[in-house]
Amino acid sequence: MKDSTREQIDRIFELNAEKKRQDQKARAEKELREAAFILEFIECGEFIIKPAMEAIADYARSKGLESRIESTERGGHSAWNAIAPEYSIRFILGENQFGPEYQQPYVRVVCDQYAQKANFHESTIGPGRGGHSGQTGSIPLEEISEDLIHARILRVLAEILQ
């Protein structure tokens, strides 16, 4: 084999090794950004989202409406992917507070570390009544405020208590 052919093969392998290093570096940087976002989301959840939900829950309880505040941190895996951190308020309608979750209206804020946003999900489905359920938007963490969380919850409350 000619020396020039060897040099060309060596260059191909060098370029391939460099591409692999760059890909690995980009993956590591992406994972760091995602991990940092998860921590930011949890901090926002503990200092803004959860207290805003608790304030509504406490006041609604004084009016006779029970609810549960739930949160999950990153951990475990579902059948499809890692479980994302989330915070939710679930309203207990009717007599059976241990009924199926799909019959308990809720507002949920879920971390989307890939899009670097907070996703809102809500359900207005209750025992013996229809409603809607699904994602209702996503926003950057910087836009989350107590007022925003309250507005999202009030919209669901208005619909389920009509």
N, C-alpha and C positions, 0 to 999 in steps of 0.2 A: 504494500500500500504506500502511496506517495505521502510525503511529509505534509503537503498541502491538504490532503484528504484528512489526515489525522488532526491537523489544526482545525479544520472545519468541524469535525466531529467534537473535538474538545470545546470549541466555541458554542456549539449547540447544547452540550451538557452544562456548560457554565451559565448560559442564558436560562436554561431550564432550572438550574439550582437557584439562580437569582430570583426567578419568578416564584418559585416555591417559598423562598425567604420573604418576599414581599407579600405574598398571599397570607402567610402565617402571621406576619406583623400586622396586616390589616385586620385579620380575624381577632387577634389579641386586643387591638385597639377598640374594635367594635364591642367585644365582650366587656372591656373595662367601662366603656360608655354606658352599656346596658346595665351593668352592676351598679354604677354610680346613679343612674336614673332610678333604679329600684330603691336604693337607699333614700333618694330625694322624695320618691313617692311615699314611702313608709313614714318619713318625717312629716310630710304634708298630711298624711292620713292621721297621724297621732296628734298633730297640733291644730289642724283645721277641719278635716273631714269628719273624724269621729266626734270631736266636741260639738260640731254643728248638728250632727245627727242626734247626739245625746240630748241637746237642748230641745229639739223638736219632740223626741221621745218622752222626755220628762213632762213637757207641757201637754202633749196629747194624752199621757197617762192621767193627768189631773182632770182631763175631760172624759175619761173612761175608755180610751183606746189604748190597748196594750201593743207593745212592739218589742222587737229584739234587735240589738245592734250586734253585728257579727263582723269579724275581720279574719283574714288569713294572711299569713306571711308566706313568702316564697318557700317552697318545700315540696316534697312529694311530686308525683307525676300522675296526670290523668291518663286516660287511654291514648291521648293524642300528643300531649306536650307537658312541659312543666307548669305547675299551677302558679298563676300570677297573683301577686298580692292584691287584695281587694278589701273594701269596706262597704257594708250594706246596712240598711235599716229595713226590717221586715215587719209589716203590720199584721196583727193577729185579728182576723175578722171572724165572727161567729163564736160558737161554743168551744170548738175543738182546736185548741192552740197547738196540738201536736199533729194536726192534719197534714196532708201532703204539702210540701213547700210550693208546688206550682199553684196552689190555691191561696197563697199568702202574698199579697201585693208587696212590692219592694222597690227600693232605689239602691242601685249598686254602682260603686266607682271602682273601676278595675285598671290596674297598671298595664300599659302596653309598652314594654321596654323597647320593642323593635321600632315602633313609630315615635317613641319618646313622647307619648301623650297619655292622658287619663281618659278612659272610655266610660261613658255612662250607659247603664242598662236600667230598664224599669219594667215593672209588670203591674197592671191594674186588675189582673184576674183574681177573683175571690170565690169563696164557696157559693155555689149556686148562681153565679153571674159570670158573664163574659168579660172581655176587656182586651187589652193588648199587652204584648210582651216583646222585648227586644232592645237592641242598642239604640240609643237616642242621641248619639253624638260623641265627639271626642274633642278635647282641648289641651293645650299645653298646661303644665303644672302651674306656671306663673299666673294663670287666669283663675285658678281655683280660689274661692273665697267662701267665707261663712254665708254671705248673702246668696251666692250662686248655689251652694248646697241646699240652703233653705228653699230657694225658688224651685229647684228640681223636686224636692220632697213635697212642697205645697201643691205643685201641679198634680202629683199622684194622689195626694190626700183629697183634693177637690174632686177628682174623678171617682175615687172609691167610696166617698161618703155622700155622693149625690143620690 
